[in-house]
Amino acid sequence: MTTERVQNIDRRNEDELVRAHLPLVHYAVAEVAGRIPRHVGRADLVSAGMVGLAQAARSFDPERGIAFDRYASTRIRGALLD
């Protein structure tokens, strides 16, 4: 298999992980929204959470034995707090 084909397969897997786990972003935003200043917009939080979810999909290693939703939730919360 060529390197380009492997990258395309990996990209599709990342996209599928992100699409399947979008609700995690909204759950995390709802959880954090009450504990941050009101001037921080919900759309900004969702955007930051999406970045965290995308980074989680990109760096996820299933061989570590951690479920993706658990791993992604931690990365999303970290992105929200940053």
Jmol script that loads the backbone (N, CA, C; Angstrom):
load data "model"
ATOM      1  N   MET A   1       0.841  -1.178   0.000  1.00  0.00           N
ATOM      2  CA  MET A   1       0.000   0.000   0.000  1.00  0.00           C
ATOM      3  C   MET A   1       0.887   1.241   0.000  1.00  0.00           C
ATOM      4  N   THR A   2       0.529   2.217  -0.791  1.00  0.00           N
ATOM      5  CA  THR A   2       1.326   3.429  -0.865  1.00  0.00           C
ATOM      6  C   THR A   2       1.089   4.308   0.358  1.00  0.00           C
ATOM      7  N   THR A   3       2.051   5.181   0.612  1.00  0.00           N
ATOM      8  CA  THR A   3       1.941   6.093   1.749  1.00  0.00           C
ATOM      9  C   THR A   3       0.723   6.994   1.613  1.00  0.00           C
ATOM     10  N   GLU A   4       0.454   7.455   0.402  1.00  0.00           N
ATOM     11  CA  GLU A   4      -0.693   8.341   0.170  1.00  0.00           C
ATOM     12  C   GLU A   4      -2.001   7.614   0.476  1.00  0.00           C
ATOM     13  N   ARG A   5      -2.098   6.365   0.086  1.00  0.00           N
ATOM     14  CA  ARG A   5      -3.317   5.593   0.344  1.00  0.00           C
ATOM     15  C   ARG A   5      -3.507   5.354   1.839  1.00  0.00           C
ATOM     16  N   VAL A   6      -2.445   5.042   2.551  1.00  0.00           N
ATOM     17  CA  VAL A   6      -2.520   4.854   4.002  1.00  0.00           C
ATOM     18  C   VAL A   6      -2.969   6.144   4.670  1.00  0.00           C
ATOM     19  N   GLN A   7      -2.435   7.284   4.223  1.00  0.00           N
ATOM     20  CA  GLN A   7      -2.835   8.570   4.797  1.00  0.00           C
ATOM     21  C   GLN A   7      -4.310   8.842   4.546  1.00  0.00           C
ATOM     22  N   ASN A   8      -4.815   8.496   3.360  1.00  0.00           N
ATOM     23  CA  ASN A   8      -6.230   8.691   3.058  1.00  0.00           C
ATOM     24  C   ASN A   8      -7.110   7.815   3.944  1.00  0.00           C
ATOM     25  N   ILE A   9      -6.690   6.580   4.188  1.00  0.00           N
ATOM     26  CA  ILE A   9      -7.442   5.683   5.069  1.00  0.00           C
ATOM     27  C   ILE A   9      -7.435   6.232   6.491  1.00  0.00           C
ATOM     28  N   ASP A  10      -6.263   6.672   6.959  1.00  0.00           N
ATOM     29  CA  ASP A  10      -6.162   7.243   8.295  1.00  0.00           C
ATOM     30  C   ASP A  10      -7.045   8.478   8.428  1.00  0.00           C
ATOM     31  N   ARG A  11      -7.064   9.328   7.411  1.00  0.00           N
ATOM     32  CA  ARG A  11      -7.876  10.554   7.426  1.00  0.00           C
ATOM     33  C   ARG A  11      -9.359  10.204   7.513  1.00  0.00           C
ATOM     34  N   ARG A  12      -9.784   9.170   6.765  1.00  0.00           N
ATOM     35  CA  ARG A  12     -11.192   8.754   6.814  1.00  0.00           C
ATOM     36  C   ARG A  12     -11.551   8.228   8.193  1.00  0.00           C
ATOM     37  N   ASN A  13     -10.645   7.475   8.811  1.00  0.00           N
ATOM     38  CA  ASN A  13     -10.894   6.971  10.162  1.00  0.00           C
ATOM     39  C   ASN A  13     -11.016   8.127  11.155  1.00  0.00           C
ATOM     40  N   GLU A  14     -10.165   9.123  11.033  1.00  0.00           N
ATOM     41  CA  GLU A  14     -10.238  10.309  11.900  1.00  0.00           C
ATOM     42  C   GLU A  14     -11.573  11.020  11.706  1.00  0.00           C
ATOM     43  N   ASP A  15     -11.973  11.200  10.458  1.00  0.00           N
ATOM     44  CA  ASP A  15     -13.239  11.875  10.166  1.00  0.00           C
ATOM     45  C   ASP A  15     -14.417  11.106  10.772  1.00  0.00           C
ATOM     46  N   GLU A  16     -14.385   9.782  10.653  1.00  0.00           N
ATOM     47  CA  GLU A  16     -15.461   8.960  11.207  1.00  0.00           C
ATOM     48  C   GLU A  16     -15.511   9.079  12.728  1.00  0.00           C
ATOM     49  N   LEU A  17     -14.347   9.076  13.376  1.00  0.00           N
ATOM     50  CA  LEU A  17     -14.306   9.233  14.834  1.00  0.00           C
ATOM     51  C   LEU A  17     -14.894  10.574  15.259  1.00  0.00           C
ATOM     52  N   VAL A  18     -14.517  11.632  14.544  1.00  0.00           N
ATOM     53  CA  VAL A  18     -15.016  12.963  14.884  1.00  0.00           C
ATOM     54  C   VAL A  18     -16.525  13.023  14.707  1.00  0.00           C
ATOM     55  N   ARG A  19     -17.033  12.565  13.581  1.00  0.00           N
ATOM     56  CA  ARG A  19     -18.479  12.612  13.329  1.00  0.00           C
ATOM     57  C   ARG A  19     -19.261  11.802  14.358  1.00  0.00           C
ATOM     58  N   ALA A  20     -18.755  10.634  14.681  1.00  0.00           N
ATOM     59  CA  ALA A  20     -19.469   9.756  15.607  1.00  0.00           C
ATOM     60  C   ALA A  20     -19.476  10.288  17.036  1.00  0.00           C
ATOM     61  N   HIS A  21     -18.514  11.143  17.363  1.00  0.00           N
ATOM     62  CA  HIS A  21     -18.377  11.595  18.750  1.00  0.00           C
ATOM     63  C   HIS A  21     -18.621  13.090  18.944  1.00  0.00           C
ATOM     64  N   LEU A  22     -19.273  13.736  17.984  1.00  0.00           N
ATOM     65  CA  LEU A  22     -19.613  15.160  18.120  1.00  0.00           C
ATOM     66  C   LEU A  22     -20.411  15.464  19.387  1.00  0.00           C
ATOM     67  N   PRO A  23     -21.331  14.594  19.809  1.00  0.00           N
ATOM     68  CA  PRO A  23     -22.079  14.902  21.034  1.00  0.00           C
ATOM     69  C   PRO A  23     -21.188  15.087  22.269  1.00  0.00           C
ATOM     70  N   LEU A  24     -20.011  14.481  22.278  1.00  0.00           N
ATOM     71  CA  LEU A  24     -19.101  14.666  23.416  1.00  0.00           C
ATOM     72  C   LEU A  24     -18.739  16.132  23.606  1.00  0.00           C
ATOM     73  N   VAL A  25     -18.596  16.855  22.507  1.00  0.00           N
ATOM     74  CA  VAL A  25     -18.263  18.281  22.588  1.00  0.00           C
ATOM     75  C   VAL A  25     -19.389  19.035  23.278  1.00  0.00           C
ATOM     76  N   HIS A  26     -20.617  18.759  22.881  1.00  0.00           N
ATOM     77  CA  HIS A  26     -21.756  19.472  23.450  1.00  0.00           C
ATOM     78  C   HIS A  26     -21.969  19.117  24.928  1.00  0.00           C
ATOM     79  N   TYR A  27     -21.732  17.868  25.291  1.00  0.00           N
ATOM     80  CA  TYR A  27     -21.818  17.479  26.702  1.00  0.00           C
ATOM     81  C   TYR A  27     -20.769  18.217  27.529  1.00  0.00           C
ATOM     82  N   ALA A  28     -19.552  18.269  27.020  1.00  0.00           N
ATOM     83  CA  ALA A  28     -18.467  18.941  27.746  1.00  0.00           C
ATOM     84  C   ALA A  28     -18.727  20.438  27.862  1.00  0.00           C
ATOM     85  N   VAL A  29     -19.232  21.051  26.800  1.00  0.00           N
ATOM     86  CA  VAL A  29     -19.543  22.487  26.831  1.00  0.00           C
ATOM     87  C   VAL A  29     -20.623  22.758  27.869  1.00  0.00           C
ATOM     88  N   ALA A  30     -21.659  21.932  27.891  1.00  0.00           N
ATOM     89  CA  ALA A  30     -22.733  22.118  28.872  1.00  0.00           C
ATOM     90  C   ALA A  30     -22.202  21.978  30.297  1.00  0.00           C
ATOM     91  N   GLU A  31     -21.274  21.065  30.489  1.00  0.00           N
ATOM     92  CA  GLU A  31     -20.695  20.830  31.813  1.00  0.00           C
ATOM     93  C   GLU A  31     -19.827  22.009  32.272  1.00  0.00           C
ATOM     94  N   VAL A  32     -19.067  22.579  31.356  1.00  0.00           N
ATOM     95  CA  VAL A  32     -18.110  23.633  31.686  1.00  0.00           C
ATOM     96  C   VAL A  32     -18.746  25.029  31.675  1.00  0.00           C
ATOM     97  N   ALA A  33     -19.792  25.206  30.893  1.00  0.00           N
ATOM     98  CA  ALA A  33     -20.377  26.534  30.671  1.00  0.00           C
ATOM     99  C   ALA A  33     -20.777  27.237  31.960  1.00  0.00           C
ATOM    100  N   GLY A  34     -21.229  26.530  32.937  1.00  0.00           N
ATOM    101  CA  GLY A  34     -21.661  27.144  34.189  1.00  0.00           C
ATOM    102  C   GLY A  34     -20.523  27.586  35.090  1.00  0.00           C
ATOM    103  N   ARG A  35     -19.307  27.180  34.786  1.00  0.00           N
ATOM    104  CA  ARG A  35     -18.173  27.478  35.658  1.00  0.00           C
ATOM    105  C   ARG A  35     -17.183  28.471  35.067  1.00  0.00           C
ATOM    106  N   ILE A  36     -17.536  29.080  33.951  1.00  0.00           N
ATOM    107  CA  ILE A  36     -16.637  30.049  33.340  1.00  0.00           C
ATOM    108  C   ILE A  36     -17.330  31.402  33.236  1.00  0.00           C
ATOM    109  N   PRO A  37     -16.569  32.464  33.042  1.00  0.00           N
ATOM    110  CA  PRO A  37     -17.182  33.804  32.945  1.00  0.00           C
ATOM    111  C   PRO A  37     -18.206  33.881  31.816  1.00  0.00           C
ATOM    112  N   ARG A  38     -19.218  34.706  32.028  1.00  0.00           N
ATOM    113  CA  ARG A  38     -20.306  34.841  31.051  1.00  0.00           C
ATOM    114  C   ARG A  38     -19.867  35.451  29.724  1.00  0.00           C
ATOM    115  N   HIS A  39     -18.776  36.209  29.740  1.00  0.00           N
ATOM    116  CA  HIS A  39     -18.343  36.835  28.491  1.00  0.00           C
ATOM    117  C   HIS A  39     -17.750  35.838  27.493  1.00  0.00           C
ATOM    118  N   VAL A  40     -17.494  34.626  27.924  1.00  0.00           N
ATOM    119  CA  VAL A  40     -16.999  33.590  27.014  1.00  0.00           C
ATOM    120  C   VAL A  40     -18.219  32.982  26.318  1.00  0.00           C
ATOM    121  N   GLY A  41     -18.283  33.140  25.011  1.00  0.00           N
ATOM    122  CA  GLY A  41     -19.440  32.679  24.253  1.00  0.00           C
ATOM    123  C   GLY A  41     -19.487  31.171  24.086  1.00  0.00           C
ATOM    124  N   ARG A  42     -20.696  30.666  24.023  1.00  0.00           N
ATOM    125  CA  ARG A  42     -20.898  29.223  23.839  1.00  0.00           C
ATOM    126  C   ARG A  42     -20.289  28.756  22.507  1.00  0.00           C
ATOM    127  N   ALA A  43     -20.418  29.577  21.464  1.00  0.00           N
ATOM    128  CA  ALA A  43     -19.852  29.211  20.161  1.00  0.00           C
ATOM    129  C   ALA A  43     -18.330  29.067  20.249  1.00  0.00           C
ATOM    130  N   ASP A  44     -17.693  29.924  21.045  1.00  0.00           N
ATOM    131  CA  ASP A  44     -16.244  29.821  21.237  1.00  0.00           C
ATOM    132  C   ASP A  44     -15.887  28.521  21.953  1.00  0.00           C
ATOM    133  N   LEU A  45     -16.702  28.148  22.910  1.00  0.00           N
ATOM    134  CA  LEU A  45     -16.462  26.897  23.634  1.00  0.00           C
ATOM    135  C   LEU A  45     -16.625  25.690  22.705  1.00  0.00           C
ATOM    136  N   VAL A  46     -17.674  25.717  21.893  1.00  0.00           N
ATOM    137  CA  VAL A  46     -17.892  24.614  20.955  1.00  0.00           C
ATOM    138  C   VAL A  46     -16.724  24.524  19.980  1.00  0.00           C
ATOM    139  N   SER A  47     -16.257  25.657  19.509  1.00  0.00           N
ATOM    140  CA  SER A  47     -15.128  25.670  18.587  1.00  0.00           C
ATOM    141  C   SER A  47     -13.882  25.069  19.232  1.00  0.00           C
ATOM    142  N   ALA A  48     -13.597  25.469  20.454  1.00  0.00           N
ATOM    143  CA  ALA A  48     -12.442  24.922  21.168  1.00  0.00           C
ATOM    144  C   ALA A  48     -12.611  23.424  21.405  1.00  0.00           C
ATOM    145  N   GLY A  49     -13.821  23.009  21.731  1.00  0.00           N
ATOM    146  CA  GLY A  49     -14.089  21.587  21.940  1.00  0.00           C
ATOM    147  C   GLY A  49     -13.904  20.771  20.671  1.00  0.00           C
ATOM    148  N   MET A  50     -14.292  21.350  19.542  1.00  0.00           N
ATOM    149  CA  MET A  50     -14.112  20.666  18.264  1.00  0.00           C
ATOM    150  C   MET A  50     -12.629  20.488  17.943  1.00  0.00           C
ATOM    151  N   VAL A  51     -11.835  21.483  18.273  1.00  0.00           N
ATOM    152  CA  VAL A  51     -10.386  21.370  18.077  1.00  0.00           C
ATOM    153  C   VAL A  51      -9.847  20.224  18.935  1.00  0.00           C
ATOM    154  N   GLY A  52     -10.289  20.155  20.176  1.00  0.00           N
ATOM    155  CA  GLY A  52      -9.865  19.071  21.059  1.00  0.00           C
ATOM    156  C   GLY A  52     -10.273  17.703  20.525  1.00  0.00           C
ATOM    157  N   LEU A  53     -11.492  17.607  19.990  1.00  0.00           N
ATOM    158  CA  LEU A  53     -11.970  16.346  19.422  1.00  0.00           C
ATOM    159  C   LEU A  53     -11.141  15.959  18.198  1.00  0.00           C
ATOM    160  N   ALA A  54     -10.847  16.914  17.339  1.00  0.00           N
ATOM    161  CA  ALA A  54     -10.034  16.633  16.152  1.00  0.00           C
ATOM    162  C   ALA A  54      -8.627  16.187  16.539  1.00  0.00           C
ATOM    163  N   GLN A  55      -8.053  16.842  17.532  1.00  0.00           N
ATOM    164  CA  GLN A  55      -6.716  16.433  17.995  1.00  0.00           C
ATOM    165  C   GLN A  55      -6.750  15.042  18.603  1.00  0.00           C
ATOM    166  N   ALA A  56      -7.816  14.733  19.313  1.00  0.00           N
ATOM    167  CA  ALA A  56      -7.954  13.398  19.898  1.00  0.00           C
ATOM    168  C   ALA A  56      -8.036  12.339  18.807  1.00  0.00           C
ATOM    169  N   ALA A  57      -8.813  12.608  17.757  1.00  0.00           N
ATOM    170  CA  ALA A  57      -8.936  11.650  16.655  1.00  0.00           C
ATOM    171  C   ALA A  57      -7.598  11.453  15.955  1.00  0.00           C
ATOM    172  N   ARG A  58      -6.844  12.529  15.826  1.00  0.00           N
ATOM    173  CA  ARG A  58      -5.550  12.469  15.143  1.00  0.00           C
ATOM    174  C   ARG A  58      -4.518  11.685  15.951  1.00  0.00           C
ATOM    175  N   SER A  59      -4.570  11.801  17.258  1.00  0.00           N
ATOM    176  CA  SER A  59      -3.519  11.192  18.090  1.00  0.00           C
ATOM    177  C   SER A  59      -3.955   9.911  18.798  1.00  0.00           C
ATOM    178  N   PHE A  60      -5.166   9.459  18.554  1.00  0.00           N
ATOM    179  CA  PHE A  60      -5.682   8.272  19.240  1.00  0.00           C
ATOM    180  C   PHE A  60      -4.925   7.015  18.836  1.00  0.00           C
ATOM    181  N   ASP A  61      -4.577   6.206  19.826  1.00  0.00           N
ATOM    182  CA  ASP A  61      -3.901   4.936  19.600  1.00  0.00           C
ATOM    183  C   ASP A  61      -4.717   3.837  20.283  1.00  0.00           C
ATOM    184  N   PRO A  62      -5.492   3.073  19.518  1.00  0.00           N
ATOM    185  CA  PRO A  62      -6.359   2.056  20.128  1.00  0.00           C
ATOM    186  C   PRO A  62      -5.591   0.952  20.847  1.00  0.00           C
ATOM    187  N   GLU A  63      -4.322   0.803  20.550  1.00  0.00           N
ATOM    188  CA  GLU A  63      -3.525  -0.247  21.188  1.00  0.00           C
ATOM    189  C   GLU A  63      -3.200   0.067  22.650  1.00  0.00           C
ATOM    190  N   ARG A  64      -3.495   1.280  23.094  1.00  0.00           N
ATOM    191  CA  ARG A  64      -3.236   1.642  24.488  1.00  0.00           C
ATOM    192  C   ARG A  64      -4.316   1.122  25.428  1.00  0.00           C
ATOM    193  N   GLY A  65      -5.413   0.606  24.855  1.00  0.00           N
ATOM    194  CA  GLY A  65      -6.455  -0.005  25.662  1.00  0.00           C
ATOM    195  C   GLY A  65      -7.440   0.978  26.271  1.00  0.00           C
ATOM    196  N   ILE A  66      -7.482   2.199  25.778  1.00  0.00           N
ATOM    197  CA  ILE A  66      -8.407   3.215  26.280  1.00  0.00           C
ATOM    198  C   ILE A  66      -9.489   3.426  25.225  1.00  0.00           C
ATOM    199  N   ALA A  67     -10.739   3.483  25.654  1.00  0.00           N
ATOM    200  CA  ALA A  67     -11.834   3.735  24.718  1.00  0.00           C
ATOM    201  C   ALA A  67     -11.724   5.154  24.169  1.00  0.00           C
ATOM    202  N   PHE A  68     -12.079   5.324  22.894  1.00  0.00           N
ATOM    203  CA  PHE A  68     -11.927   6.637  22.273  1.00  0.00           C
ATOM    204  C   PHE A  68     -12.762   7.691  22.981  1.00  0.00           C
ATOM    205  N   ASP A  69     -13.988   7.378  23.347  1.00  0.00           N
ATOM    206  CA  ASP A  69     -14.833   8.400  23.971  1.00  0.00           C
ATOM    207  C   ASP A  69     -14.244   8.912  25.274  1.00  0.00           C
ATOM    208  N   ARG A  70     -13.626   8.043  26.022  1.00  0.00           N
ATOM    209  CA  ARG A  70     -12.987   8.459  27.276  1.00  0.00           C
ATOM    210  C   ARG A  70     -11.754   9.331  27.003  1.00  0.00           C
ATOM    211  N   TYR A  71     -10.954   8.910  26.038  1.00  0.00           N
ATOM    212  CA  TYR A  71      -9.758   9.663  25.654  1.00  0.00           C
ATOM    213  C   TYR A  71     -10.147  11.036  25.111  1.00  0.00           C
ATOM    214  N   ALA A  72     -11.138  11.048  24.209  1.00  0.00           N
ATOM    215  CA  ALA A  72     -11.563  12.298  23.588  1.00  0.00           C
ATOM    216  C   ALA A  72     -12.164  13.250  24.615  1.00  0.00           C
ATOM    217  N   SER A  73     -12.926  12.737  25.560  1.00  0.00           N
ATOM    218  CA  SER A  73     -13.532  13.601  26.588  1.00  0.00           C
ATOM    219  C   SER A  73     -12.468  14.360  27.364  1.00  0.00           C
ATOM    220  N   THR A  74     -11.396  13.683  27.688  1.00  0.00           N
ATOM    221  CA  THR A  74     -10.299  14.330  28.406  1.00  0.00           C
ATOM    222  C   THR A  74      -9.656  15.407  27.549  1.00  0.00           C
ATOM    223  N   ARG A  75      -9.423  15.107  26.277  1.00  0.00           N
ATOM    224  CA  ARG A  75      -8.819  16.099  25.377  1.00  0.00           C
ATOM    225  C   ARG A  75      -9.741  17.289  25.132  1.00  0.00           C
ATOM    226  N   ILE A  76     -11.033  17.032  25.029  1.00  0.00           N
ATOM    227  CA  ILE A  76     -12.010  18.104  24.814  1.00  0.00           C
ATOM    228  C   ILE A  76     -12.049  19.022  26.032  1.00  0.00           C
ATOM    229  N   ARG A  77     -12.134  18.456  27.214  1.00  0.00           N
ATOM    230  CA  ARG A  77     -12.150  19.281  28.439  1.00  0.00           C
ATOM    231  C   ARG A  77     -10.873  20.112  28.555  1.00  0.00           C
ATOM    232  N   GLY A  78      -9.760  19.517  28.209  1.00  0.00           N
ATOM    233  CA  GLY A  78      -8.492  20.258  28.243  1.00  0.00           C
ATOM    234  C   GLY A  78      -8.507  21.426  27.284  1.00  0.00           C
ATOM    235  N   ALA A  79      -9.046  21.205  26.092  1.00  0.00           N
ATOM    236  CA  ALA A  79      -9.133  22.287  25.109  1.00  0.00           C
ATOM    237  C   ALA A  79     -10.063  23.407  25.597  1.00  0.00           C
ATOM    238  N   LEU A  80     -11.138  23.034  26.261  1.00  0.00           N
ATOM    239  CA  LEU A  80     -12.075  24.024  26.780  1.00  0.00           C
ATOM    240  C   LEU A  80     -11.436  24.864  27.884  1.00  0.00           C
ATOM    241  N   LEU A  81     -10.657  24.229  28.722  1.00  0.00           N
ATOM    242  CA  LEU A  81     -10.033  24.937  29.829  1.00  0.00           C
ATOM    243  C   LEU A  81      -8.885  25.834  29.370  1.00  0.00           C
ATOM    244  N   ASP A  82      -8.229  25.442  28.287  1.00  0.00           N
ATOM    245  CA  ASP A  82      -7.155  26.280  27.736  1.00  0.00           C
ATOM    246  C   ASP A  82      -7.744  27.559  27.228  1.00  0.00           C
TER     247      ASP A  82
END
end "model"
wireframe off; spacefill off
backbone 0.3
color backbone group
